[in-house]
Each structure stands twice: as structure tokens, then as C-alpha cells.
């Protein structure tokens, strides 16, 4: 936890774990190149493509996933925008 009470690190790590878990399911039927081309780092797209029996998130959890995905898919947890850092976003 950061001194000011917020840290993006847990979100980044959780998104990475979710990405690997979902991609592992798709790698049962597709090649790594196919999975990468079809989904990239888009967690929402990957989750929506799962079989219904594999979709375990509640509506609230999926909403959190969607919000985190808007940052994660663009690699913005890893590469910060200087303007965001300066304005405290």
C-alpha cells in the first residue's frame, strides 16, 4: 500500500494474473500467436469470449474488471503518462 492509500500495483498484478488464466483456457484450442492476435491484452474481450460456464464474475466484479481493463489493455499500469502523474490522476 502506498503512503497516500492508493497504489496501482495490486490492480496491475491482478490484471496480469487474470490475463494469464484466461489465455491458458484459450491455449487449449488455439496457438499462442492466434490468442495474441485475437485478444492482445484486452481482458474484457477475453472474458466475453469465454464459455458461459467459465464466466464466474459477479456483475460488480465484471464492472471492476472493465474499469481496470481500460487502463490495462493500453499498458498504462506499466507506462505512466507524465501528464497524469503531474496532475495526480
C-alpha positions as CSV (number, residue, x, y, z in Angstrom):
1,X,0.0,0.0,0.0
2,X,1.4,3.4,-0.9
3,X,1.6,6.1,1.8
4,X,-1.3,8.0,0.4
5,X,-3.6,5.0,0.5
6,X,-3.7,4.1,-3.2
7,X,-1.4,2.0,-5.4
8,X,-1.9,0.8,-8.9
9,X,0.4,-2.2,-8.3
10,X,-2.3,-4.6,-7.0
11,X,-4.5,-3.8,-10.0
12,X,-1.7,-4.4,-12.4
13,X,-0.7,-7.7,-10.8
14,X,-4.3,-8.9,-10.6
15,X,-5.0,-8.0,-14.3
16,X,-1.8,-9.9,-15.3
17,X,-3.0,-13.0,-13.4
18,X,-6.4,-12.8,-14.9
19,X,-4.9,-12.4,-18.4
20,X,-2.7,-15.5,-17.9
21,X,-5.6,-17.6,-16.5
22,X,-7.9,-16.7,-19.4
23,X,-5.3,-17.1,-22.1
24,X,-4.4,-20.5,-20.6
25,X,-8.0,-21.6,-21.3
26,X,-7.8,-20.4,-25.0
27,X,-4.4,-22.1,-25.5
28,X,-6.2,-25.4,-25.1
29,X,-7.6,-24.9,-28.6
30,X,-5.6,-22.1,-30.2
31,X,-1.9,-21.3,-30.8
32,X,-0.1,-18.6,-28.8
33,X,0.0,-16.4,-31.9
34,X,-3.7,-16.8,-32.5
35,X,-4.5,-15.9,-28.9
36,X,-2.2,-12.9,-29.1
37,X,-3.7,-11.7,-32.4
38,X,-7.3,-12.2,-31.3
39,X,-7.2,-10.7,-27.8
40,X,-4.0,-8.8,-27.2
41,X,-4.2,-7.6,-23.6
42,X,-8.0,-6.9,-23.7
43,X,-9.3,-8.6,-20.6
44,X,-12.9,-7.7,-21.3
45,X,-12.8,-9.2,-24.8
46,X,-11.2,-12.3,-23.4
47,X,-13.7,-12.7,-20.6
48,X,-16.6,-12.2,-23.0
49,X,-15.2,-14.9,-25.3
50,X,-15.2,-17.5,-22.5
51,X,-17.8,-20.2,-22.4
52,X,-20.7,-19.2,-20.1
53,X,-19.7,-22.0,-17.7
54,X,-16.3,-20.3,-17.3
55,X,-17.7,-16.8,-16.5
56,X,-17.6,-16.6,-12.8
57,X,-17.5,-12.9,-12.1
58,X,-20.5,-11.1,-10.4
59,X,-21.8,-8.0,-12.1
60,X,-19.9,-5.9,-9.7
61,X,-16.6,-7.8,-10.3
62,X,-17.1,-7.6,-14.0
63,X,-17.6,-3.8,-13.7
64,X,-14.3,-3.5,-11.8
65,X,-12.6,-5.7,-14.5
66,X,-14.0,-3.4,-17.2
67,X,-12.6,-0.3,-15.4
68,X,-9.2,-1.8,-14.8
69,X,-9.1,-3.1,-18.4
70,X,-9.5,0.4,-19.7
71,X,-6.1,1.1,-18.2
72,X,-4.5,-2.4,-18.5
73,X,-5.1,-3.0,-22.2
74,X,-3.2,0.1,-23.1
75,X,-0.3,-0.9,-20.8
76,X,-1.0,2.3,-18.8
77,X,-0.2,0.5,-15.5
78,X,3.3,-0.1,-16.8
79,X,3.9,3.1,-18.7
80,X,2.6,6.2,-17.0
81,X,1.5,9.3,-18.8
82,X,3.6,12.2,-17.4
83,X,0.6,14.5,-17.5
84,X,-1.4,12.1,-15.4
85,X,1.5,11.8,-12.9
86,X,1.8,15.6,-12.7
87,X,-2.0,16.2,-12.2
88,X,-2.4,13.3,-9.7
89,X,-4.7,11.3,-11.9
